[in-house]
Amino acid sequence: MLSRDCETSALDKVLGGATAGMGTSLLLEGGIGTGKSSLLRGAMRTARSRDFGVVAVRGRKEERGIPYAVAHQARDQLLQQLKRPSPADADANATRGGTGNGTGTAWSRDDAPETMARELYGLLTELTSRRPVLIVVDDVQWVDTPSLYWLGHVMARIEVLPVALLASLARGVPPAEGRQAENESAAVGLTSGFHQQLVLRGLNVDSVGYLLGSLAGGPVRPELTRVCHEVTGGNPLWMHALLREISRTGTDLAHMDPERIRDMGPVEVAETLAARFGLRFPGACRVFGSVAVMGSVAGPCTVAELAGMTPESTADLLHALVHGGVLRESDGTVSFRHPLVRTSFLAALSPSEQSSLHARAAEMLHRSAAPSEEVVAHLVRADPMDEPWARELLADAADSHVRRGRLREAGACLRQALAVCEEEDEPRLLHRLGHVELVTDPAGAADKFRRVLELAPRGGDTRATALVDYGWAEVLSGRAYAGLRTVQAEAADPGGADEEVRLGIRALSGLLASLNGGVVPPALTSPRAAEVRRPWVRRVVSVAEALHAHWRGEGRAEAVAFARQGLADPGGSAAVLPVERLSLATVLSRAGEHAEALAACRAVLAEARASGQRATAESARHVLGHCALRAGSADEAERSLLPPHPEDTAPAPASAATSAPAPASGDWEGSATHGRLWAADTLLELGEDEAAQRTVLDGFDEESVPKTLSHKLLFQRGRLHLAAGRTEAGLADLWECGRLLTARGWLNPAVCAWRSEAALAHLALGQRAEAERLARDEVNLARRWGAPHVVGRALLAAAQVAGGRQRTALLNEAVELFRSAGTDFQEAQARRDLGSDLLRAGKRREARLQLRTAAGLAERSGAARLVAELRRDLADAGAKPRRHAETGPESLTQAERRTALLAAEGLTNQEIADRLYVTRRTVEMHLSRVYRKLCITDRSALAATVGHPSAEGAASPPSPARATRGRPRPAASDGTDVSGGDPNVVSLLARTGT
């Protein structure tokens, strides 16, 4: 009775009229499963509670041709309520020698309907003399013609009787023939005589949610309710069938993916409709299956051809299905009205039936020159078809899917094409399938590429590009050594390959050797390296040279140039390219080209999420966090630690970034480990030591770490040991990390700053000489690389080892380097160290200035934990409490806000001074602080930042009686004015905020 307030009110009015002696009639119309019978049963319960006599009859399809079938039901119930025996009971009593008090005998086909109608009307009037009566006729479309005559007889006289007549009519039942057609015509004609007719609609969304909540034992998510309502249309019968299907699968509704509902198909729905229409139309099941497979069909001729029926009978059935609400017709096509009905018929089809229907559909659509997408949609679901047109369409569709990032669909097309391809096409199709599978199954992709190497002739581009992809596939599978052996063997004997191909293979061999723990090779010296024609060779050379230069820690300009070249060149593999692009983005980040690095990472992440490449998206997310932190953006780095949902774009507080990233199913080997180590690095930089410890140390299987990542594990674990006070253990890990990297020739501190960390560990153990040597080596190597933020980090560690004036000088240089690089987070850390150093030297005023500036930078970068620590440092340095915000409109004092609003209005400094009764110098000081806090450079941006002055009462001038003339009033008691009017300090504040 959910969503039936209007209907129950109408039923109540009908019963109320009968109680008052004014009989009325009501007809409920609706399609299959709309709840007509449930409403009638509810009316019967209500009537009995009000002491009605209830006569409930029902038309049955099997009795449609039997005269007086429904009339007999009515007479038996009337006699029973009048406490008289039925004709059958009277005949039995007479046989035993008693007297029969029945009312006549059973009517036959030859009896006149008028006699039956008058007899039943007499019984009805006798019963109404005792109580009001409710007559219920369910499925009036199945009632035989003589019984319909009786109903018409009652309806013509109902207004003078205390009788309520309720009936239900199912629209869209299969059309009848012969005498049954006459019955149907009479039933339809009878409906016009009802006082009121109601057409039942589906349940609303709230009612569907109530049913789901009843099954789940509590409220369910709105999106789950919405999808259930969408697939069932609110049809109560389909909705209950869906609930039973959910119960059978044992799915927990609290954690169910709403999209799973779309794939559910309760077979009982198909069986119900097949039973309803199958008797009149023997081919109904074939039509249902054909429409289900096609989804949307253009006209009865198409359905008839697919189902193997005549167009005439198919048209009749489709008309009945549309009329009954099972199908919908739109723009000349028919489809299932409710998606659940379609999935139910698909579930009822056997796999062989589905495959056969899809194959016939593909052939039929191809003959009719349908769009290739429609044909391919059936080809991938049918058994492989050994037809040239089918193979061509599948190959073209795979290319289209790859361009759109739909790799799963591309893989399905290529597998179908491979099953029946010609021998000469196999290497090409295998190569393309390997590209697609590389994202989700690198080991399987490596097998495809290896097979291409077996089939392709030596010395050609097909074999060479397959070799490149095979090498990457083995790296992603955690089997870099296997890939290296194959590539080295090819490099030793390249066959008839030309010089350019040999260059690409040599570059790939050196790259794989480095990734497998080998020594970084020298730069390629071939004169053709800078002017290769083949894109794949140029890309391989660019990636190899960029990575090698940045590992060696020299030639930063060359590394940046090669990285840009690699990112600009089009790639031949949709799967390999993201891995290469992330590697090149890391090179750019470590070289100080932060904007380009972040743009590359964001592009890879967006593309991976759009195409469902979960492993690539996970890697891109963590690399983006690493690059964002190097660029000084702590808030974006924190977002990279959030769960990997595309819709999660809001920044999380540092306290939220405390859990290890969960590996996604289907990831390539080592990607989850790689992600955890990237996340640990970000967490440690943000000061989240406990979360980093859970990420790296708790439950971490060291044996599962690929060889290419062993140095990362040692470095992060060593840092964690130092943070926990386990200096010896941390130092051991750091030295082992350094040994591995030095043996490989990876000397760049931007890759792994193990010397700085080891220097601090030696200093903690009292070994100053070793600490100074390591710190000095780190600074020298960082200067050789030349990236400002890398040199700055090395200087910070060296400053902690040094003392006195040298320490201050190193810190000042680090601050300037970070400022020139625009890395707010690192500059804030450096200024904090400088402020602490000045505080130890007794220079409290300068210390507060550095700490205050650091707090503003930390706030701008989104480093909430660092901001809180700096505020504690400021309090220790004797600074007065400040506002919660250090930057943005909320950080402005009332005096600063009044000045900013008047400046935004267009007033000059002198006009503002006259309006506020202060000096012009005070106005300039306020505006300098406003620019710094709002991160703007002139007053043209004030209106957009602080709002329109007309809405602010704070901009009004103070009362002249209370104004302070001459010398400006002191700063507000919240301590926002730390400059003391010193123009040098004001200049520094403005500079650090722009």
N, C-alpha and C positions, 0 to 999 in steps of 0.2 A: 504493500500500500504506500510505498515511498513515492514522492513526487505526484501524488494523486489527490491533492486537496480539492481541486476543482471538481473532479469526478465524484469523490465521496460526498461533497456538498450537494451535487445534483442527485445522487442516489438518496440522500437523506430527505431532500424535498419531495421526491417521488413517494417515498414511504409515508412522509407526513401528509401528503394529499390523500393517500388511501385511508389513513387513519381518520381524516376529516370527511370521508365519504366521497371524495372527488378523485376518481381513478385517473391515472396518467400512465404514459408509456415512455420508455427510454431505450434507445438503441446505442450500444457501444460498438464502434467500428475500429479496426486496427489490423496491422499486418501480423505475420506469424511471430508469436512470442512477446506481444506487447502487453500482456497481463490482463486480457479481457476476462478470462475465467476466474482469476484471482479477485477481481472487483466484484464479480457476481457472487462468489463464495462469501466475500465480506458483507455484501448486502443481505445474504441469507442469514448470516449470523446475527446481524443487527435486527432483522425482521423477527426472528425467533425470540430474541430478547424482549421484543415489544409485543409478544403474544400474537403474532401473525400466523396464519396458516400458510405454509410454503409448499408450492407445487413446482418442482424443479425437473425439467426435461432437457434432453440433449440430443441434437441431431448427430447421426453417425454416418460416415461416408458409405459404410457397408449396407446400411438400411435405407439409403436414399431412394431406392426403387421399390420399397415395400410400403404399400398403402397403409395408412393409419398407424405406422410404427410409433411416432411420437404421441399421437392421440391416445394410444393404449397406455403409454407411460403416464400421461396426465390423468386418465380415468382411474387407473389403479391407485394413484396417490389420493385423488379426491374421495374415492370410496373408502380408503383406509382412514382418512381423517374424519369421514362421516360415520365410521365404525360399521360399514357394510362390507360383506364379502365381495371379492372380485368375481367376474364371470367364471373364472377357472375354479375358484373355491366353491361357488354355488353349484356348479356341475358336479364336483366331487361330493358335495353334501347330499345332492339329490341321488347320486348313485348309491350312497350308503342308506338311503331311505328317508332322509330328512327333507325339509322344505327349502327351496332356493329363494333367498331374498336378494339376489344380485340384480343388476340392472342390465338386462339383455344378455347378449352373447358377444363374442369377439366379432368386430366388423370385418367384412371381407372386401375384396376388390370390387365386387358388384354392388355393394351398398352405396347409397347416395350420400355424399358428404354433408348434405343439409340435415339428414337424420342424425348423424354423429354429432354435428355442431350443436343442434338443439338439445340433445341428451347431455352433452358435457356442459352446456350453458346452464341447464337446469341444476346439475350437481354443483356448479360453481356458485349460483345464486343461493342455493341452500347453505353452502358453507359460509358465504359472506354474511348470512343472517346471524351467524354466531361470532365471527371475528373477521377482521380485514385479511385479505389474501394477497400474497406475493407470488406471481407466476414468473418463473425464470426459464428462459429458452437459450441454451448455449449452442453456438454454432448453427445459427438459423439457416445458413446456406446449405446445410445438409438435410434439412427437414423435408419430408415427403410432401407432395402436393395436397392430398386430402387434409393432412394435419395443418398445413398452411391455411387452408380454408377455415379451419376452426379458429386459428389465431386471428385471422381477419374478422371473423364473426365476433370474437370477444372485443377486439380493438374498436369496432363500430359502436359498441355499447358500454365501453369501459368507464365513460365519464359519469355514469349514474350508479356505478358500483364502487364499493370500497376495495378496489383492486389496483395493485401496482404491477405493471408488466415490464420486465427487463429482458432484453435479448442482446446477444452478441453476434456480430457479423465479421467474418474474416475475409477481407478483400484480397483478391489475387489468387484464389484457389484455382487449380487447373480447370479449364473449361470442360463442360460435360457434353455428351452426345445423346441423341434420342430422347427417351422419357426423362432422363436425368437432366438434360438441357431444359426441358419444360419446367422441372422443379426449380432449377436455378433461376429461370426467368421469373417464376412466380415469387421466389424469395426476394429477388431484387425489387420487384414491384411492391411487395409488402412493406419494404423499409420506408417508403414514402409516407405511410400512414402513422408512423410514430410521432408522438408529440415533440420529442427532443432527440437529437442525434449528437453523440460526442465521438470525435476521432482521437484515439489515444496516441500520445507521443512517447518518446523514450524517457528514461529517467534523467534527471538533471545531474550536474557534476557533484553536488553535495550528497545526493542519494547514493551515487556510485562510491563516493568516499566513505559513506556510512557502511556500505556493504563490505568494502575492503577493510575498514577498521574492525568490523565484527569478526572477520576472518583472522586479522592480525592480532586482535586483542588490544588494540589501541590505535591512535591516529596514525595515518600513513602520510608520506610526503605528497605535497600537492601535484608534483610532476607525474607521480605514479597514478594518481587519480585521473589526471587529465588524459594520459595515454589510454587508460582502461576505458574511459568514456569515449575517446576518439575511435578505438577499434571496434567497440560494440554498438556505438550510436546510442547508448543508454537502453538498448533492448533488454528487458529483464531476463528473457530466456537465454540470450547469448551471454549476459553478464553472469548468470549463475553457472552456466557451462564453463566460463572462464575461471570462475572461483574454484570450481571442482578441479579444473586442470592445474591450477596453481597448487591446490592441496595435494594432488597426485604427484607433482614433481617435488614436493617437500621444500619449496623455496621459502626462505624467510623474507616476508614482505618488507621488513624494516631495512634490509640491506639489498633489496632487489634492484637491479638496473632496470629503469622504466622501459628501455628499448627492448628488453627481453620479451616484454608483453607482445610486441609487434610480431614476434616469431612464433608465438604460441597458437596452436590450432586444435581445439578440442574436436576430436573425430565425431563426437555425438551430435554436434551441430550439422555436419555433413550428412550424417545418417538420418536426422530428423527431416531435413529438406528432401533428401533422396526418397524417403518413404512417402512424403507428402505429394511429390510430383511424379514419382516413378511409375505408378499404376496407370496414369493417363498417358504418360509419355515414356515409352520403354527406353528411349535413348537419353533420358534426362541426365543420368550420371555422366555420360560422355560429354554432354554440353557443359555441365558444371565443371568437369575437369578441364575442358578446353578453355573456358573463360578464366578459370583459376590460373592456368599456365600462361595464357596471353596477358592477363592483367587488365587490358583494355582492348576490346575487339571492335572493329569497324564493320558493323552490320551482320545480319544473319547468314549471308553467303559465306563469309569467312569462317564463322563458327561451324556452319554445316560442313564445309570442306575439311576442317580440322577434326570434327567429331564423326565424320562419315555418315551423315544423315541428309535427308532431303531438305532443301531450303524452306519448303512450306511448313513442315512440322517444326523445324528449328525456329522459324519466325513466330509460330503460335506459342511455343514454349517461352521464348524470350519475352513476348508480349505479356504472358501470364506472370513471369518473374518480375518484370518491371512494374506491372500493376500491383503485385503483391509486396513490393518493397524489398525484394531480395536483390535485384539489380537496379542500377540507375542508368538512364540514357541521357547523353549529353553530346551535342555536336555530332550526331550520327554514330557515336560509339557507345557500347554498353560495358559496364564493369560492376563488380559487386558493390553494393551500397555500404556494407560494413566490412572493413578489412579482416575482421576475425572470421567471417564466413569464407573468405578466399583462402586464408591460411588453413582453415579446417579441411577444405576440399584438397588442398595440396598435401596435408598430412594423411588424408585418406588414400591418396594415390601411392602405389608401390613405386620403388625407384625405377624399375624398368618401364612402368607406365609413364612416369614423368619424363624420362629420357626420350622415349618414343614420341611423346607429344611435343617436346621441345625441338626434336629433329624435324618433325613435320612442319612445325611452326616456322623454323628457320628456312626450310626450303620454300614454303609458301610465301613468306615475306620477301625472300630473295627474288622469286619469280615476279612478284608485283612491284619490284624496284622500291621497296621500303627503305627508309634510312638505315645506313649500315649499323648504327648503334642498336637498333631494334633487332636486327638479324643476329648480331654478335651476342646480345643478351640471351638468346636461345641456344646459340652454338656452344657456349661455355657450359651449359647445363645438360647438353645432350651427349651421347656417346660420340667419340671423335668421328668426324665425317671426312672420308678420303675424297674430297672434292677440291679442285684448284681454287674455285671461288671462295670456299670456306677458309682455306689456309691463308689466302690473301687478305680476307677481311679480318681474320684473327690477328695477323701480323700488324696490319695497319691500326687496329684497335689497341694493341699493346703499346705501340708508339704513342698514340694519343693519351692513353692512361698514364704513361710515364711522364709525358709533358705536363700533365695535370697533377702529378704527385700521387696518383692512385695506383700504388705498386701492387697491392693485393689483386686488383682486377687485371693489371697487366700480366701478373704471373699466371693467372687462370687462363688467359688467352694464349700465352706462349706454351703452356703445357698441352693444351688441346692441339695447337698447331704442330708441336713436336711429335705427338703420338702418330701422326700420319704424314709427316713431311718427307720430301725427297731427300736422298742422301746428300746432295750438294748443298741443301739448305740447312742441314743439321748443325754445323759449326756456328753459323750466324744466329740461329734461334737459341742454341745453347748459351752462347755468349750473352745474349740479351736477357735470357732467363736468369743467368748468374748475376747480372747487374741488379735485377729485381730482388732476388733472394738474399743478396748480400746484407740487407738491412736486418732481416729477421733470422736468417740461417746462414752465417758466414761459412760454416763447415760444408753445408750443402752447396753453397755457391762455389767454394773452392773445388769441389768435385766436378761441377759443371765446367769450370775454367780448365781444369786438368784434362777433361775429355776433349775440349776444344784444342788444347795443345797436342793431343794425340791425333786429331783429325786434320788440323790446318798444316799446310806446307811450310817448311822452314824458310825464314828470310822475309816473309811477307808481313804486312801491317796487321792482318787478322791475328796471326800468332803472337806478334809483339804486344798488341794491346791486351790480348788474353793473358799474356805473361804478367803484365803490369797489374791487371785486376786480380790474378791469382795470388800475386805477392801480397797485396792488401788484404785479400780474403784470409790468407793464412795468418797474417798479423792479427786481424780481428778475431780469429778463432783461437788465439793463444798459441799458435804453432808457427811462430815467426821463423824458427830454424828450418822447418820443412820448406817454407817458401824461399828462404835464402838459398838452400841447396839447389833447388830447381833453377832459380834465377842465375846463380853462379855458373851452373852447368851450361845454361844458354849463353851467358856472357863469354864463356870460354870457347864455345863453338856456335857462333850465331848463324852459321850456314851462309846463305847468299845475301844477308842483310846489308844494306848500304850504311854509310858512315853515320847518318842521322839516327837510324834505328839502333845502331851499336851504341851511340851516345845515350839514348834513352834507356837501354838495358843496363849500361854501365852506371848511370845515375841511380837507377832502381836498385841495383846490386849494392852500391855503397850505402844507400838509405836503409835497406833491410839489415845490412851488416851492423850499422850503428844502432838500430832498434833492437838488435839481438845481442847487444853487449860488445860489439866490436869497436875498434878505434875509429874516430871520425876521420874520413878520408880528406885529403887536400881538395881545394877547389878544382873544378873541372877546367882543364886548360885547352880543350878543343876550340879552335877558332870558330867552329860552327855553333857553339853553345848559345851564343847570343842572337843567332839569326836562323834558328831552325824553322822549318816550314810546317811540320806536322804539329797540330795542337796537342796531341797526347804527349809527344816528346817534350815540347816546350813546357807543358804542365809538370811532368815528372822532374825535369831539370830544375824548374822553379821551386818546387816543393823541396827537393833534395838540397839545393844550394842554400835556400833560406834557412832550413833547419840546421844544416851543417854549420853555417856561419854563426848562427845564434848559439849553437852548442859550444863551438870553439870560443865564443866570446870576443870575436874581432870582426871587423867589417860590418858594423851596424848599418851603414848606408846601403851596402850591397844586399844585406839580409832584407831590409825594408823594400828595396827595389824588386827583389825576386818574389817576396811575399805579395806585393801589389800585382806583379805580373801573373802569379799563380791564381790570384782571386779574380783577375780580369779575364783570364782565358776561359772559354767554354770547355766544359768537361764532357767526356764521352760516357760517363757512368753516373746515373742518378744516385747510386748508392755510395760509390767511392768518394765522390766530390764533397759531401759534407764532412767526411773525416779529414780530407786534405784542407778544406776551408777552415776547420776548427784549429788544425795545426798551424796554419798560416796566421790566423787571428791571434794565436798565442805568441807567435814571433813578433807581430806588430805591437802587441801589448807590452811585451818585455823590452821592446825597442823604444817605448815611449809614445807610440802612435795610438793613443788610447781611443780616440773617436772612431778611427777606422776599424780597430779591433772590436769595439762594442757593436758597430754597425754590422760587421760580418757575423758575429755570434747571434745577434738578434735575428738576422735574416735566416740563418740556418735553423734556429729554434722555431721561427714562425713556419718555415716550410716543412719541417719535420712534424710539427703538430698538425698542420693542415693535411698532411698525407698519412698520418697515423704511424710514423716511424718512431716508435717509443724509445728504442735504444739510442737512436741519434738524438732525440729530444732530451733524453736524460743527460747525455754527454754534453750537448750544447748548453743545457741549463747550468751545469757545474762550471764549464769553461767560461760562460758568461759571468758567473759570480766571481771567478778568479780575476777576469779582466776588469770587471767593474771595481773591485777593491783596489787593483793596481791604479785605476783611474781616479781613485779617491772617492768613489760613490759607495758608501757603506750600506745605504738603504737598498740599492739594487743588488748588492751582494747578499744581503739578508733575504731578499725575495727568492734568490736562487736556491735557498735552503728549504723553501716551502714544498709541500707535496706536489708531485708533478701533474697538476691539473691545468689545462689550458686556460680555464676561466679564473685561476688564481693570479690576479694581477695586483692586488692590494699589498702594500708593504706590511711585513710582520715585525713586531717588536723583537728585540734581541732575545728576550726570554722565550719567544716562540720557536726560535731556531735551535732546538736542543735535542733533536732526534736525528739518528742516522738516516740517510736516504734509503728507502726500500727499493731493492732491485726490481725492475719491471720484468714480468715474464717474457720470455723470448729474447732476452738480451744476449748479445754476443759475449763470449767468454772474456772475462776481465773488465767488462764495462761497469759492472756494479762495484768492483774493487776500485776502478779508476774514479768513479763518482764519489765513493766514500773518501778517498784520499784528497780529491779536490775539495770536498766539503770540509774535511778536517783542516785543511790549510785556511779556508775562509773563516771557520769557527775560531781557530787560534788567533788569527789577525784581529778578529772582533772581540777577543778577550773571553770567549766562551770555552774555557779550558775543560770544564766537566763534560759538556756536550761533545767536544772533540775527543775526549778520552773514551766516551761510549762509542763514538764512531769508529775509532781506530783500534782500540785495545780490547774492548769488550766483545766477545764472541767472534773475533776476527780470525779466519783460517789463513795463517801465513803460508801454508803449503799451496793455497789456491792462487797466490799472487803471481802473475806472469813475470818472467824475467825482466821484461822491459819496464816494469813498475817497481822493482825491488828497491831502487834507490829512494823512490817517493815514500815507501813505507818506512824505511829506516830513518829518513829525515823527519817525517811527522812524528814517528814514535819517539825519536830522540828529543824533539822539542817538548813532547808531553812529559817525558821523564824529567826534564829540567824544570818544567812548570810545577811538577809535583815534588820537587826537592830531591829527586833521585839522580844526583849529578853524575855519578860514575856510570850508571846505566845509560843515561842520555848521551854522555860523551862517547861511550863505546859505539852506540848506534850512529852517531854523527861521523866518527872517524871511519867506520865501515862504509857509510854512504860516500864519504869523500874518497875512499880508496877505489870504490867502483867507478865513480865519475871521473877521477883522474886517469884511471886505466883506459877509459873510453875516450879521453880527451875532451870531456865536457867541463870546461873551465869557467863558464859564464856564471857569475853570481845571480844573474836574473833567472837562471834555470833552477838553481838550488843554492841558497846562501848558507851552506853548511859551515863555512869558515867563521862567519860572524857568530853563529850559535855556539860553535865549539870554543871560540875565543871567550865568550861570556862564561862557559862552563869552566874553562881553565882559570879564569879570574876568580870564580867562586871557590875553586880549590886552592887559591893562593899562588897559582903559577902565572904570575904576571908576564914574564918574558915570553912564554909561549902564547899567551893571550895577545900580547902586542904584535907578535910576528904574524899570527893568523889574521888579526884585524888589519894590519898593514897590507898583507897580501890581498885581502878582500877588497880594500879600497883601490889598490893598484889595478886589479882585474876589472873592477867596476868602471874605473876611469878609462881603461882600454876599450870596454864595450861602449861607454859614452852616454847611456840613457840617464837623464837627470834623476829620475826616481830611483834607479838602481844605485847610483852613486850616493844619493841621499840616505838610502837604507844602510849602506856600508859605513857611511860616516856616523850614523847614529850608534852603531855597534862600536865603532872605533872610539867615539866620545865616551862611552861608558868605561872603556878600558883605560883611556887617557885621564889626565887630571889637570887641575889648574886652568891657566889661560888657554892651553891647547884644547881642553875639553870645550870651553866656551866658543872658541873659534870654529871647531868642528861642528858644533851645534848650529851656530849662525850660518855656516856654509850649507848645512843640510836644509835649514829653513828656506834659504834663498833658492836652492835647487828644487825643492818641492813646490815653492811658490811659482817658479818659472814653468814648472811642469803642469801646474793647475790641479794638483792632486790634494784636495782639501783634507782628506782623512789623514794622509801621511804628514801634511804640514801641521795639522793639529797635534799629532803625536810628537813631532819635532819641537814645536813651540811649548808643549807641556814639559818635555825634557829640559828645554832651555829655561823655562820659568822655574822649574825646580832647582836648576843649577844657580840661577840668580838669587833664589830665595836662600840657598845655603851660603851664598856669598854676602848675605845681608842686604841685598838690593831689593827690598820688598816692593817698592813702587814699580820698578821695571818688571819684576816677576809677575805682579798682578796684571800688568798690561799684556804680557805674553800669554798668561793663562786665560785672560778674558778673550783675547783674539782667538786663542785655540778653541775656547768653548763655542764661539760663533762659527768657526770653521767646522767643528765636529757636528754642530747642529745642522749646518747646511748640508753636510754629507750624509746625514741620517744616522749617525753613530750614537744611539741613545745611551749605551753603556759608558762610552767615553765622555759624553756630556755630563752625566751624573758624577763621574770620577773627577772631572775638571771643576765642577762646582764645589766638591769637597776640598779640592786643592785650593780653590780661591778662598774658601772659608778659613783654611789653615793659614793662608797668606794674609789674613786680616781684611779681606774685602767684605763690604757690606752685602747683605742678601740682595739678590737681583730678581728680576722677573723670571718666570719660568722659561720664556723664550729668549734666545739671544739674537735671533734674526726674524725677519718677517714683520708684518704690521702689529702683531701682538707684543713685540718687544719694545715698541715706542713708548716713551713716557708721555704724560699729558702735554708737557711743554713742547716736546718734539712733534707730537701729533698736531697740535694747534699750528705750529710753524709750517708743517708739511701741507696741511689743508689750505692755508692761506697762499702758500707758494703754488699749489696746484690750481688755485683760482686765478693765478696770473699776476699776483702782486710782486713788486720788486722787494729786495731785502730791506731797503729803507722804509718802504710802505708797511711791510710786516712789522718792523721795529716800532714804527709810530703807532700801529694798531694795537700792539701788545705792550707798549710802554717799556720796551727794553732797548738795549743798544744794538746797533747793526752788527757788531762783533758777536754778540750772543746769538743772533739769528744765523750767522754763518756757521757758528759752532753747532747749533742744533741741526742745520741742514747737512753738515758733514756727517754727523752721527746717523741721520736719517738715511743718507745715501748708502752708508756702510751696512746698516741693518737691513735695508731693503734690497741690497745688491744691485743698485742702479747707479748711473753716472751723472744724470742731470735731471732737472725738474720736469722735463717733458713726459717722463714716465710716472710722475707722482699721482696724477689723477686716476690712472688705471690701477695703481697699487694701493692707495689709501682711501679711495672713494671720492665722491663729489662732496664738496664742503657744505652745500646747502642742506644736506641731511644731518649735519653734525652741529650740535649746540656748543661743542667744545671750542669751536673756532671764534666764538664771540669774544670781544675784548673784556678784560676784567674791569671792575668798577674803578673809576678814577680815584675814589677815596681810598681804595685798598692797593692801588698800584705803587710799585717801588720805582722811583725815578732815579736817574743817574746810574749808579752802579747796579749791574744785573743781580737779580736775586740768586741765592745759592741753589745748587742742584737739588732735585727731589730727594726725599729721605731714603728712597730705595737704592741710592748709590749708583745711579746710572752714569753720572758724570765722573769718569776716571781721568779725563784729560787735564783737569785743573786749569783750563785755558791756555795750556802750552801749545803754540801753533805747531811745533814739531810732532807732538803726540797726536794732535788732530790730523795732521797729514798722514801719519803712520796708520791711524785707524781707517781713514778713508782709503788708503792704498791697499790695505789687507782685505778690505771688503769688496774691492772691485776686481 
